[in-house]
Amino acid sequence: MTHVLTADVAARFAEIALGHVTREYPHKLDQVLEGPEDLLGPRALHPIFFGSFDWHSCVHGYWLLLRVRRLFPDLPVARRIEELADEMLVPDKVAGELAYLDRAYTGGFERPYGWGWLLALHAEAILSGRRRWDDALTPLASAFADRFIAYLEKLTYPIRVGTHFNTAFAMRMTLDLTSLAGHDLEAVIGERARAWYGEDRAYQGWEPGGDEFLSGGLIEALLMRRILPDEEFRAWFDAFLPDLAAGEPRTLFTPATVSDRSDGKIAHLDGLNLSRAWCWRGIAGALAPEMAALAADTAEAHLAASLPHVAGDYMGEHWLATFALLALEGVP
């Protein structure tokens, strides 16, 4: 069975996201308190992104909604998405999100995972055809782009773990915006990616960790797929995974087992399966036919393992549909 993104599937994902982007509780804040006066609820701190259990999941929930609307504009749910975006993506609410960044100790707020998603959301706003959404988000996107440039310029070593701190993932998501806006960040990402990953060889595949939702190796490869010309990428990838034809390292081809989907950290492994499927599909287009078929088959196996579980328990439901959408699109 080949898993594809249909209008019905997209509508289901949109309904899931609409069910949580404005659900304020339960919520996990990313906040440093300077005093008791800072003890405020999510909606008071974040006028737009107060839902979805945490800030970054709310951001990529809105990304999912705008993307579904763009890909399937005739869906009935598209009108509800527009109404919500008209209500939430407005200058005064964006000003409230910006004000949070002016607080002390927010330099590391959502770094870099949330940054990448906010910039990807802005890219969807640009592509939406609704100039007011784009204009409203521009100041917030600019603030995070500036933070990202400063961070990449001082970061000596990339962070390769398969969680929110992964450097390659945030850079890959940011490229959706920089390719549209011609931002200086694109050049910085290209330089840093080549410097950090360009000489990587014979990836060992010591993954997954017990709470990872990204493959450190495959997300790096997907980033390099975007950064390098096709021929250069193929040479890099052949050296990065020299035993690919033999199905090694085996861990990259084997879907993760999720033992408890009510445990928020263990539920990350469903995200790993979905994000690996996205990476394998995105990489496949640059490979020779036999290797492309292997990549495609591996993606299908990972989708089969976790696509049925994007809803059910809120620990996964507040975010997994986003990664399912990435996987089914398979955009490099």
Buried (B, 14 or more C-beta within 10 A) or exposed (E): EEBEBEEEBBBBBBBBBBBBBBBBEEBEBBBEEEEEEEEEEBBEBBBBBBBBBBBBBBBBBBBBBBBBBBBBEEBEBBEBBBEBBEEBBBBEBBEBBBEBBEBEEBEEBBBBBBBBBBBBBBBBBBBBEBEBBBBBBBEBBBBBBEBBBEBBEEBEEBBBBBBBBBBBBBBBBBBBBBEBBEBEBBEBBBEBBBEBBEEBEEBEBEBBBEBBBBBBBBBBBBBBBBBBEEEEBBEBBBEBBEEBEEEBBEBBBBBBEBEEBEBBBBBBBBBBBBBBBBBBBBBBBBBEEEBBEBBBBBBBBBBBBBBEBBBEBBBBBBBBBBBBBBBBBBEB
